[in-house]
Amino acid sequence: MRAFVITGPFQGEVLDVEPPVPAPGEVVVRVERAGVCGTDAEFFTGEMAYLHDGQASYPLRIGHEWCGVVTALGAGVSREWLGRRVTGDTMLGCQTCHRCRGGRQHLCADRFEIGIRHGRPGALAEFLPVPVFALHTLPDGVGPALGALVEPGGNALRAVRAALLRPGDRLLILGPGTIGLLAAMFARAEGAEVHLLGLSTAFARSLGFACHTEVPDLPFDAVIDASNAARLPALAVEKVEPGGRVVFIGLAGEPSLVDSRVIALKDLRVTGVLSASGGLAGTIERYASGAVDPTPLIAATVGLDEVAGALAGERDPGQPPKIHIDPSAQTDRSST
């Protein structure tokens, strides 16, 4: 099968590789659509932290935002899965440790991460092996474009849930990238007043959100930091109302300093979010119902041959942030 393989910093190509054979408890999925994100770009440039601490190494096959159709079953998997359209969790815990048994498999010390950690192959390929425990069925109304946005949506939904919003609450989101925009969409659907802060907000403004390049002089019940700026976590704690909620889902390339005295003296609830685990089912429900439609975030859908260019290119901040990959396409495609 064809798969996109990164062999070193700024070195990636489509190669013919052996197609997967499902292990016991696994299925093989024919990938309909896959997304690329900032993590994938960091693997391509060599900046991703996992490359420097031994959790990942070249060559690697990226892609953890995906959907597709189950085409083969491993031993012990019910035949009911065959032909089903699915997406799945990126985090694959060992299923035996106390964290996995307690429903926190995304925090398993021995976890694999699809397309990211410990060599688990990703979805920028024609076929993908996935443990059946990680799968989520997609209803008919959630097509390929929506299906490949479930994983980033799950991250954003978990962040919004952690913000404990009530209708009418005022929310500030730092960073109008994919996760920040998805969080804004989920929060708006729950009746919150949403404001976004970023260096470039033209696209977010086109979606009808209040956008700022400086923090407005308003009281904020909650702040979600979805940025990669090391200075913004402290700003989130500073700008939220006493008794408010702060959620950290963005990751900076260097340590972020937050004064814990401010957190205590303002009696804040502060939450960190890692992964979409726990948010996938709710995201599928909201997409299926039409409560949230994230398809405007897709700038283009291209084939595997265009992946290297998409990862290396500079994104126009005035355009939608997300690039999708159709592994069956041989040439550039613009439809979603």
C-alpha positions as CSV (number, residue, x, y, z in Angstrom):
1,M,0.0,0.0,0.0
2,R,1.0,3.7,-0.3
3,A,1.9,5.5,2.9
4,F,3.6,8.8,3.7
5,V,6.8,8.2,5.6
6,I,9.0,10.8,7.3
7,T,12.7,9.7,7.2
8,G,14.3,12.7,8.7
9,P,13.8,16.5,9.3
10,F,12.2,18.0,6.3
11,Q,12.4,14.6,4.5
12,G,9.2,12.8,3.7
13,E,7.9,10.8,0.7
14,V,5.2,8.4,-0.3
15,L,6.5,4.8,-0.2
16,D,5.1,1.4,-1.0
17,V,4.9,-0.5,2.3
18,E,3.5,-3.8,3.5
19,P,-0.2,-3.5,4.2
20,P,-1.3,-4.2,7.8
21,V,-2.5,-7.6,9.0
22,P,-4.8,-7.3,12.0
23,A,-3.5,-8.7,15.3
24,P,-5.8,-10.4,17.7
25,G,-8.2,-7.7,19.0
26,E,-7.5,-5.4,16.1
27,V,-9.2,-4.3,12.9
28,V,-7.8,-2.9,9.7
29,V,-9.4,0.3,8.5
30,R,-9.4,1.6,4.9
31,V,-8.7,5.3,5.5
32,E,-11.2,7.7,4.0
33,R,-9.8,10.9,5.3
34,A,-7.0,12.0,7.6
35,G,-6.0,15.4,9.0
36,V,-2.6,16.9,9.6
37,C,-1.9,19.1,12.6
38,G,0.8,21.0,14.4
39,T,2.2,17.8,16.0
40,D,2.6,16.3,12.5
41,A,4.4,19.5,11.3
42,E,6.8,19.3,14.3
43,F,7.6,15.7,13.4
44,F,8.4,16.9,9.9
45,T,10.6,19.7,11.0
46,G,12.3,17.6,13.8
47,E,11.1,19.9,16.6
48,M,8.7,17.4,18.2
49,A,9.8,16.6,21.8
50,Y,9.2,12.9,21.4
51,L,12.0,12.8,18.9
52,H,14.5,14.1,21.5
53,D,13.5,12.0,24.5
54,G,13.2,8.6,22.8
55,Q,9.5,8.2,22.5
56,A,9.6,8.5,18.7
57,S,12.2,8.1,16.0
58,Y,12.6,8.2,12.3
59,P,11.4,6.7,10.0
60,L,7.8,7.3,11.2
61,R,4.3,7.4,9.7
62,I,2.2,10.2,11.0
63,G,-1.6,10.8,11.1
64,H,-3.8,10.6,14.2
65,E,-6.9,12.4,13.0
66,W,-8.8,9.9,10.7
67,C,-11.9,8.0,9.7
68,G,-12.5,5.1,7.5
69,V,-14.2,1.7,6.9
70,V,-13.3,-1.5,8.7
71,T,-12.1,-4.0,6.0
72,A,-10.5,-6.8,8.0
73,L,-10.8,-8.4,11.5
74,G,-8.3,-9.9,13.8
75,A,-9.0,-12.9,16.0
76,G,-11.6,-12.3,18.7
77,V,-13.2,-9.3,16.9
78,S,-17.0,-9.5,16.3
79,R,-18.0,-9.6,12.6
80,E,-20.4,-6.8,13.4
81,W,-17.4,-4.4,12.9
82,L,-16.8,-5.5,9.3
83,G,-17.9,-2.7,6.8
84,R,-18.6,-0.2,9.7
85,R,-17.4,3.4,9.3
86,V,-15.3,4.4,12.3
87,T,-12.9,6.8,13.8
88,G,-10.8,6.1,16.9
89,D,-8.8,7.2,19.9
90,T,-5.2,8.1,19.4
91,M,-4.1,6.9,22.8
92,L,-3.8,3.1,23.1
93,G,-3.2,2.1,26.7
94,C,-2.0,-1.3,27.9
95,Q,-5.5,-2.0,29.2
96,T,-4.1,-3.7,32.4
97,C,-2.5,-1.0,34.5
98,H,-4.4,0.9,37.2
99,R,-4.8,4.0,35.0
100,C,-6.3,2.0,32.1
101,R,-8.6,0.1,34.5
102,G,-9.7,3.4,36.0
103,G,-10.7,4.8,32.6
104,R,-7.6,6.8,32.1
105,Q,-5.9,4.9,29.3
106,H,-4.7,8.1,27.7
107,L,-2.4,8.5,30.7
108,C,-1.0,5.0,30.6
109,A,2.8,5.1,31.0
110,D,3.1,2.3,28.4
111,R,0.7,3.7,25.9
112,F,1.2,3.8,22.2
113,E,-0.1,6.8,20.2
114,I,-1.3,6.3,16.7
115,G,1.1,8.1,14.3
116,I,3.0,9.6,17.2
117,R,4.5,7.4,20.0
118,H,6.6,4.2,20.1
119,G,6.3,3.5,16.3
120,R,2.6,2.9,16.1
121,P,1.8,3.6,12.3
122,G,-0.4,6.5,11.5
123,A,-3.3,7.2,9.1
124,L,-1.5,8.9,6.2
125,A,-1.7,5.6,4.4
126,E,-4.3,3.6,2.6
127,F,-4.9,1.2,5.5
128,L,-4.5,1.5,9.3
129,P,-4.5,-1.1,12.0
130,V,-6.4,-0.1,15.2
131,P,-7.4,-2.0,18.4
132,V,-11.1,-2.6,18.5
133,F,-11.3,-1.0,22.0
134,A,-10.3,2.4,20.5
135,L,-13.0,2.5,17.8
136,H,-16.0,4.7,17.7
137,T,-18.8,4.2,15.1
138,L,-19.7,7.1,12.9
139,P,-23.4,7.6,12.0
140,D,-24.4,8.2,8.4
141,G,-24.6,11.9,8.9
142,V,-21.0,12.2,9.8
143,G,-19.1,11.9,6.5
144,P,-15.4,11.8,5.8
145,A,-14.7,15.5,6.4
146,L,-16.5,15.5,9.8
147,G,-15.1,12.1,10.7
148,A,-11.5,13.2,10.4
149,L,-12.3,16.2,12.6
150,V,-13.6,14.1,15.5
151,E,-10.2,13.7,17.1
152,P,-9.3,17.4,17.3
153,G,-12.9,18.1,18.2
154,G,-12.6,15.7,21.2
155,N,-9.7,17.7,22.5
156,A,-11.6,20.9,22.2
157,L,-14.8,19.5,23.7
158,R,-12.8,18.3,26.8
159,A,-11.4,21.8,27.2
160,V,-14.8,23.3,27.0
161,R,-16.2,20.8,29.5
162,A,-13.4,21.6,31.9
163,A,-14.3,25.3,31.6
164,L,-17.6,24.5,33.3
165,L,-19.6,26.9,31.2
166,R,-23.1,28.0,31.9
167,P,-25.3,29.8,29.4
168,G,-24.3,33.4,29.3
169,D,-20.8,32.9,30.7
170,R,-18.1,34.9,29.0
171,L,-15.2,32.8,27.7
172,L,-11.8,33.9,26.5
173,I,-9.9,31.6,24.2
174,L,-6.2,32.3,23.6
175,G,-5.1,31.0,20.2
176,P,-7.4,30.9,17.1
177,G,-5.9,27.7,15.7
178,T,-7.9,24.5,15.0
179,I,-8.3,23.6,18.7
180,G,-9.1,27.1,19.7
181,L,-11.7,27.5,16.9
182,L,-13.3,24.1,17.7
183,A,-13.5,25.1,21.3
184,A,-15.2,28.3,20.4
185,M,-17.7,26.4,18.3
186,F,-18.5,24.0,21.1
187,A,-18.8,26.8,23.7
188,R,-21.0,28.9,21.4
189,A,-23.3,25.9,21.0
190,E,-23.6,25.8,24.8
191,G,-24.7,29.4,25.0
192,A,-21.5,31.0,26.1
193,E,-20.3,34.5,24.9
194,V,-17.0,33.6,23.2
195,H,-14.0,35.9,22.6
196,L,-10.8,34.9,20.8
197,L,-7.4,36.4,21.2
198,G,-4.6,36.0,18.6
199,L,-2.1,37.7,16.4
200,S,-4.3,37.1,13.4
201,T,-8.0,36.7,13.8
202,A,-9.4,37.4,10.3
203,F,-10.6,33.9,9.8
204,A,-12.1,33.5,13.2
205,R,-13.9,36.8,12.7
206,S,-15.4,35.4,9.5
207,L,-17.0,32.6,11.6
208,G,-18.9,35.2,13.6
209,F,-16.7,35.3,16.8
210,A,-15.6,38.4,18.7
211,C,-11.9,38.6,18.1
212,H,-9.1,40.7,19.6
213,T,-5.4,41.2,19.3
214,E,-5.3,42.6,22.9
215,V,-7.3,41.4,25.9
216,P,-10.4,43.5,26.1
217,D,-11.3,45.1,29.5
218,L,-14.1,42.6,30.3
219,P,-14.6,40.1,33.1
220,F,-14.1,36.5,31.9
221,D,-15.7,33.6,33.7
222,A,-13.3,31.1,32.1
223,V,-10.2,31.2,29.9
224,I,-8.9,28.4,27.7
225,D,-5.3,28.6,26.6
226,A,-5.1,26.8,23.2
227,S,-1.9,28.7,22.1
228,N,1.8,27.7,21.9
229,A,3.0,30.9,23.5
230,A,5.0,30.5,26.7
231,R,3.8,33.8,28.1
232,L,0.0,33.2,27.7
233,P,-0.6,30.7,30.6
234,A,0.2,33.4,33.1
235,L,-2.0,35.8,31.1
236,A,-4.9,33.3,31.4
237,V,-4.6,33.2,35.2
238,E,-4.3,37.0,35.3
239,K,-7.3,37.8,33.2
240,V,-9.9,35.3,34.5
241,E,-12.3,36.4,37.2
242,P,-11.8,35.3,40.8
243,G,-13.4,32.0,41.3
244,G,-13.2,31.3,37.6
245,R,-11.8,28.4,35.5
246,V,-8.6,28.2,33.5
247,V,-8.0,25.4,31.1
248,F,-4.6,24.6,29.5
249,I,-4.6,22.6,26.3
250,G,-1.9,24.4,24.3
251,L,1.7,23.4,24.6
252,A,4.6,25.9,24.3
253,G,8.0,24.9,23.0
254,E,9.6,26.1,26.3
255,P,8.5,26.1,30.0
256,S,5.6,28.3,30.8
257,L,5.7,30.1,34.2
258,V,2.5,30.6,36.2
259,D,2.4,32.2,39.7
260,S,0.6,29.7,41.9
261,R,0.0,32.4,44.5
262,V,-2.4,34.1,42.0
263,I,-4.2,30.8,41.5
264,A,-4.6,30.4,45.3
265,L,-5.5,34.0,46.0
266,K,-8.1,34.1,43.2
267,D,-9.5,30.7,44.2
268,L,-9.2,29.4,40.6
269,R,-9.9,26.0,39.2
270,V,-7.1,25.1,36.8
271,T,-7.3,22.1,34.5
272,G,-4.9,20.5,32.0
273,V,-6.2,18.6,29.0
274,L,-4.2,15.8,27.3
275,S,-5.8,14.1,24.2
276,A,-9.3,13.7,22.9
277,S,-9.9,10.5,25.0
278,G,-13.3,11.0,26.8
279,G,-14.4,13.6,24.3
280,L,-14.8,11.5,21.1
281,A,-18.3,10.3,21.6
282,G,-19.7,13.7,22.6
283,T,-18.0,15.2,19.6
284,I,-19.6,12.7,17.2
285,E,-23.0,13.4,18.8
286,R,-22.7,17.2,18.3
287,Y,-21.5,16.8,14.7
288,A,-24.3,14.3,13.9
289,S,-27.0,16.6,15.4
290,G,-25.7,19.7,13.6
291,A,-25.1,21.5,16.8
292,V,-21.5,22.1,15.7
293,D,-20.4,22.1,12.0
294,P,-16.6,22.4,11.8
295,T,-16.3,21.9,8.0
296,P,-15.5,25.6,7.4
297,L,-12.1,24.9,9.1
298,I,-10.9,22.7,6.2
299,A,-8.8,24.6,3.7
300,A,-8.3,21.8,1.2
301,T,-8.3,18.0,0.8
302,V,-5.2,16.7,-1.0
303,G,-3.6,13.3,-1.8
304,L,-0.6,11.7,-0.2
305,D,1.7,13.1,-2.8
306,E,1.0,16.6,-1.5
307,V,1.6,15.9,2.2
308,A,5.2,17.1,2.3
309,G,4.3,20.4,0.7
310,A,1.4,20.9,3.2
311,L,3.7,20.2,6.1
312,A,6.5,22.5,4.9
313,G,4.3,25.3,3.7
314,E,3.5,28.4,5.7
315,R,-0.2,28.6,6.5
316,D,-2.0,31.8,5.5
317,P,-3.5,33.0,8.8
318,G,-6.5,34.4,6.9
319,Q,-7.4,31.0,5.5
320,P,-9.0,27.9,7.2
321,P,-6.4,26.1,9.3
322,K,-6.9,22.5,8.5
323,I,-5.5,20.3,5.6
324,H,-7.1,16.9,5.0
325,I,-5.6,14.0,3.2
326,D,-7.5,11.5,1.0
327,P,-5.1,8.5,0.7
328,S,-7.0,7.2,-2.4
329,A,-6.4,10.5,-4.3
330,Q,-3.5,10.7,-6.7
331,T,-3.6,14.4,-7.3
332,D,-4.6,17.6,-5.4
333,R,-8.2,17.8,-4.5
334,S,-10.1,20.8,-3.3
335,S,-13.4,19.4,-2.3
336,T,-14.2,18.4,1.3
